């Protein structure tokens, strides 16, 4: 069995961080293409890994809620 270091909520949190940073203008224009492509790959992986019964599987492009440190195990 292969050890997995990233979990679904980690991918969701990265997507949210990218979206928040973009809304706040933290990326330069020359960075947007690379960051957008990375976001698309994370989004596709999140949808791929999400269990069918989990709402994460139905993510379109809506905002993803970040888990707080108290929610993390």
Chimera marker file (.cmm) of the C-alpha trace (Angstrom):
<marker_set name="trace">
<marker id="1" x="0.000" y="0.000" z="0.000" r="1" g="1" b="0" radius="0.5"/>
<marker id="2" x="1.334" y="3.393" z="-0.974" r="1" g="1" b="0" radius="0.5"/>
<marker id="3" x="1.587" y="6.007" z="1.775" r="1" g="1" b="0" radius="0.5"/>
<marker id="4" x="-0.301" y="9.200" z="0.979" r="1" g="1" b="0" radius="0.5"/>
<marker id="5" x="0.880" y="12.417" z="2.499" r="1" g="1" b="0" radius="0.5"/>
<marker id="6" x="-1.781" y="14.706" z="1.047" r="1" g="1" b="0" radius="0.5"/>
<marker id="7" x="-5.419" y="14.306" z="1.923" r="1" g="1" b="0" radius="0.5"/>
<marker id="8" x="-8.514" y="15.692" z="0.254" r="1" g="1" b="0" radius="0.5"/>
<marker id="9" x="-8.814" y="18.544" z="2.735" r="1" g="1" b="0" radius="0.5"/>
<marker id="10" x="-5.199" y="19.542" z="1.983" r="1" g="1" b="0" radius="0.5"/>
<marker id="11" x="-6.042" y="19.950" z="-1.704" r="1" g="1" b="0" radius="0.5"/>
<marker id="12" x="-9.198" y="21.897" z="-0.828" r="1" g="1" b="0" radius="0.5"/>
<marker id="13" x="-7.198" y="24.203" z="1.431" r="1" g="1" b="0" radius="0.5"/>
<marker id="14" x="-4.602" y="24.872" z="-1.290" r="1" g="1" b="0" radius="0.5"/>
<marker id="15" x="-7.362" y="25.770" z="-3.747" r="1" g="1" b="0" radius="0.5"/>
<marker id="16" x="-8.866" y="28.141" z="-1.224" r="1" g="1" b="0" radius="0.5"/>
<marker id="17" x="-5.499" y="29.746" z="-0.481" r="1" g="1" b="0" radius="0.5"/>
<marker id="18" x="-4.887" y="30.327" z="-4.188" r="1" g="1" b="0" radius="0.5"/>
<marker id="19" x="-8.349" y="31.887" z="-4.588" r="1" g="1" b="0" radius="0.5"/>
<marker id="20" x="-7.973" y="34.159" z="-1.550" r="1" g="1" b="0" radius="0.5"/>
<marker id="21" x="-4.489" y="35.286" z="-2.586" r="1" g="1" b="0" radius="0.5"/>
<marker id="22" x="-5.697" y="36.003" z="-6.131" r="1" g="1" b="0" radius="0.5"/>
<marker id="23" x="-8.642" y="38.062" z="-4.855" r="1" g="1" b="0" radius="0.5"/>
<marker id="24" x="-6.257" y="40.101" z="-2.706" r="1" g="1" b="0" radius="0.5"/>
<marker id="25" x="-3.960" y="40.751" z="-5.656" r="1" g="1" b="0" radius="0.5"/>
<marker id="26" x="-0.975" y="38.924" z="-4.186" r="1" g="1" b="0" radius="0.5"/>
<marker id="27" x="0.112" y="37.486" z="-7.532" r="1" g="1" b="0" radius="0.5"/>
<marker id="28" x="1.826" y="39.439" z="-10.270" r="1" g="1" b="0" radius="0.5"/>
<marker id="29" x="0.553" y="39.257" z="-13.810" r="1" g="1" b="0" radius="0.5"/>
<marker id="30" x="3.543" y="37.195" z="-14.895" r="1" g="1" b="0" radius="0.5"/>
<marker id="31" x="2.673" y="34.578" z="-12.239" r="1" g="1" b="0" radius="0.5"/>
<marker id="32" x="-1.007" y="34.135" z="-13.062" r="1" g="1" b="0" radius="0.5"/>
<marker id="33" x="-0.614" y="31.615" z="-15.884" r="1" g="1" b="0" radius="0.5"/>
<marker id="34" x="1.491" y="29.240" z="-13.787" r="1" g="1" b="0" radius="0.5"/>
<marker id="35" x="-0.660" y="29.619" z="-10.681" r="1" g="1" b="0" radius="0.5"/>
<marker id="36" x="-3.871" y="29.138" z="-12.679" r="1" g="1" b="0" radius="0.5"/>
<marker id="37" x="-2.531" y="25.965" z="-14.269" r="1" g="1" b="0" radius="0.5"/>
<marker id="38" x="-1.472" y="24.656" z="-10.863" r="1" g="1" b="0" radius="0.5"/>
<marker id="39" x="-4.927" y="25.451" z="-9.464" r="1" g="1" b="0" radius="0.5"/>
<marker id="40" x="-6.565" y="23.520" z="-12.302" r="1" g="1" b="0" radius="0.5"/>
<marker id="41" x="-4.374" y="20.464" z="-11.608" r="1" g="1" b="0" radius="0.5"/>
<marker id="42" x="-5.183" y="20.575" z="-7.882" r="1" g="1" b="0" radius="0.5"/>
<marker id="43" x="-8.885" y="20.968" z="-8.658" r="1" g="1" b="0" radius="0.5"/>
<marker id="44" x="-8.841" y="17.970" z="-11.021" r="1" g="1" b="0" radius="0.5"/>
<marker id="45" x="-6.965" y="15.854" z="-8.463" r="1" g="1" b="0" radius="0.5"/>
<marker id="46" x="-9.406" y="16.853" z="-5.733" r="1" g="1" b="0" radius="0.5"/>
<marker id="47" x="-12.362" y="15.755" z="-7.840" r="1" g="1" b="0" radius="0.5"/>
<marker id="48" x="-10.544" y="12.515" z="-8.718" r="1" g="1" b="0" radius="0.5"/>
<marker id="49" x="-9.730" y="11.611" z="-5.110" r="1" g="1" b="0" radius="0.5"/>
<marker id="50" x="-13.031" y="12.633" z="-3.547" r="1" g="1" b="0" radius="0.5"/>
<marker id="51" x="-15.308" y="9.787" z="-2.509" r="1" g="1" b="0" radius="0.5"/>
<marker id="52" x="-18.533" y="9.676" z="-4.526" r="1" g="1" b="0" radius="0.5"/>
<marker id="53" x="-20.695" y="10.251" z="-1.464" r="1" g="1" b="0" radius="0.5"/>
<marker id="54" x="-18.652" y="13.272" z="-0.405" r="1" g="1" b="0" radius="0.5"/>
<marker id="55" x="-19.772" y="16.738" z="-1.518" r="1" g="1" b="0" radius="0.5"/>
<marker id="56" x="-16.189" y="17.463" z="-2.576" r="1" g="1" b="0" radius="0.5"/>
<marker id="57" x="-16.742" y="15.271" z="-5.644" r="1" g="1" b="0" radius="0.5"/>
<marker id="58" x="-19.273" y="17.790" z="-6.948" r="1" g="1" b="0" radius="0.5"/>
<marker id="59" x="-17.024" y="20.837" z="-6.722" r="1" g="1" b="0" radius="0.5"/>
<marker id="60" x="-17.290" y="23.151" z="-9.677" r="1" g="1" b="0" radius="0.5"/>
<marker id="61" x="-15.467" y="26.425" z="-9.159" r="1" g="1" b="0" radius="0.5"/>
<marker id="62" x="-17.102" y="27.594" z="-5.957" r="1" g="1" b="0" radius="0.5"/>
<marker id="63" x="-15.113" y="28.678" z="-2.925" r="1" g="1" b="0" radius="0.5"/>
<marker id="64" x="-13.797" y="25.933" z="-0.687" r="1" g="1" b="0" radius="0.5"/>
<marker id="65" x="-13.931" y="26.407" z="3.061" r="1" g="1" b="0" radius="0.5"/>
<marker id="66" x="-10.588" y="26.268" z="4.853" r="1" g="1" b="0" radius="0.5"/>
<marker id="67" x="-10.425" y="24.006" z="7.889" r="1" g="1" b="0" radius="0.5"/>
<marker id="68" x="-9.179" y="25.641" z="11.047" r="1" g="1" b="0" radius="0.5"/>
<marker id="69" x="-6.363" y="24.117" z="13.059" r="1" g="1" b="0" radius="0.5"/>
<marker id="70" x="-8.862" y="22.997" z="15.728" r="1" g="1" b="0" radius="0.5"/>
<marker id="71" x="-10.656" y="20.883" z="13.108" r="1" g="1" b="0" radius="0.5"/>
<marker id="72" x="-7.452" y="19.166" z="12.038" r="1" g="1" b="0" radius="0.5"/>
<marker id="73" x="-6.775" y="16.036" z="14.037" r="1" g="1" b="0" radius="0.5"/>
<link id1="1" id2="2" r="1" g="1" b="0" radius="0.2"/>
<link id1="2" id2="3" r="1" g="1" b="0" radius="0.2"/>
<link id1="3" id2="4" r="1" g="1" b="0" radius="0.2"/>
<link id1="4" id2="5" r="1" g="1" b="0" radius="0.2"/>
<link id1="5" id2="6" r="1" g="1" b="0" radius="0.2"/>
<link id1="6" id2="7" r="1" g="1" b="0" radius="0.2"/>
<link id1="7" id2="8" r="1" g="1" b="0" radius="0.2"/>
<link id1="8" id2="9" r="1" g="1" b="0" radius="0.2"/>
<link id1="9" id2="10" r="1" g="1" b="0" radius="0.2"/>
<link id1="10" id2="11" r="1" g="1" b="0" radius="0.2"/>
<link id1="11" id2="12" r="1" g="1" b="0" radius="0.2"/>
<link id1="12" id2="13" r="1" g="1" b="0" radius="0.2"/>
<link id1="13" id2="14" r="1" g="1" b="0" radius="0.2"/>
<link id1="14" id2="15" r="1" g="1" b="0" radius="0.2"/>
<link id1="15" id2="16" r="1" g="1" b="0" radius="0.2"/>
<link id1="16" id2="17" r="1" g="1" b="0" radius="0.2"/>
<link id1="17" id2="18" r="1" g="1" b="0" radius="0.2"/>
<link id1="18" id2="19" r="1" g="1" b="0" radius="0.2"/>
<link id1="19" id2="20" r="1" g="1" b="0" radius="0.2"/>
<link id1="20" id2="21" r="1" g="1" b="0" radius="0.2"/>
<link id1="21" id2="22" r="1" g="1" b="0" radius="0.2"/>
<link id1="22" id2="23" r="1" g="1" b="0" radius="0.2"/>
<link id1="23" id2="24" r="1" g="1" b="0" radius="0.2"/>
<link id1="24" id2="25" r="1" g="1" b="0" radius="0.2"/>
<link id1="25" id2="26" r="1" g="1" b="0" radius="0.2"/>
<link id1="26" id2="27" r="1" g="1" b="0" radius="0.2"/>
<link id1="27" id2="28" r="1" g="1" b="0" radius="0.2"/>
<link id1="28" id2="29" r="1" g="1" b="0" radius="0.2"/>
<link id1="29" id2="30" r="1" g="1" b="0" radius="0.2"/>
<link id1="30" id2="31" r="1" g="1" b="0" radius="0.2"/>
<link id1="31" id2="32" r="1" g="1" b="0" radius="0.2"/>
<link id1="32" id2="33" r="1" g="1" b="0" radius="0.2"/>
<link id1="33" id2="34" r="1" g="1" b="0" radius="0.2"/>
<link id1="34" id2="35" r="1" g="1" b="0" radius="0.2"/>
<link id1="35" id2="36" r="1" g="1" b="0" radius="0.2"/>
<link id1="36" id2="37" r="1" g="1" b="0" radius="0.2"/>
<link id1="37" id2="38" r="1" g="1" b="0" radius="0.2"/>
<link id1="38" id2="39" r="1" g="1" b="0" radius="0.2"/>
<link id1="39" id2="40" r="1" g="1" b="0" radius="0.2"/>
<link id1="40" id2="41" r="1" g="1" b="0" radius="0.2"/>
<link id1="41" id2="42" r="1" g="1" b="0" radius="0.2"/>
<link id1="42" id2="43" r="1" g="1" b="0" radius="0.2"/>
<link id1="43" id2="44" r="1" g="1" b="0" radius="0.2"/>
<link id1="44" id2="45" r="1" g="1" b="0" radius="0.2"/>
<link id1="45" id2="46" r="1" g="1" b="0" radius="0.2"/>
<link id1="46" id2="47" r="1" g="1" b="0" radius="0.2"/>
<link id1="47" id2="48" r="1" g="1" b="0" radius="0.2"/>
<link id1="48" id2="49" r="1" g="1" b="0" radius="0.2"/>
<link id1="49" id2="50" r="1" g="1" b="0" radius="0.2"/>
<link id1="50" id2="51" r="1" g="1" b="0" radius="0.2"/>
<link id1="51" id2="52" r="1" g="1" b="0" radius="0.2"/>
<link id1="52" id2="53" r="1" g="1" b="0" radius="0.2"/>
<link id1="53" id2="54" r="1" g="1" b="0" radius="0.2"/>
<link id1="54" id2="55" r="1" g="1" b="0" radius="0.2"/>
<link id1="55" id2="56" r="1" g="1" b="0" radius="0.2"/>
<link id1="56" id2="57" r="1" g="1" b="0" radius="0.2"/>
<link id1="57" id2="58" r="1" g="1" b="0" radius="0.2"/>
<link id1="58" id2="59" r="1" g="1" b="0" radius="0.2"/>
<link id1="59" id2="60" r="1" g="1" b="0" radius="0.2"/>
<link id1="60" id2="61" r="1" g="1" b="0" radius="0.2"/>
<link id1="61" id2="62" r="1" g="1" b="0" radius="0.2"/>
<link id1="62" id2="63" r="1" g="1" b="0" radius="0.2"/>
<link id1="63" id2="64" r="1" g="1" b="0" radius="0.2"/>
<link id1="64" id2="65" r="1" g="1" b="0" radius="0.2"/>
<link id1="65" id2="66" r="1" g="1" b="0" radius="0.2"/>
<link id1="66" id2="67" r="1" g="1" b="0" radius="0.2"/>
<link id1="67" id2="68" r="1" g="1" b="0" radius="0.2"/>
<link id1="68" id2="69" r="1" g="1" b="0" radius="0.2"/>
<link id1="69" id2="70" r="1" g="1" b="0" radius="0.2"/>
<link id1="70" id2="71" r="1" g="1" b="0" radius="0.2"/>
<link id1="71" id2="72" r="1" g="1" b="0" radius="0.2"/>
<link id1="72" id2="73" r="1" g="1" b="0" radius="0.2"/>
</marker_set>
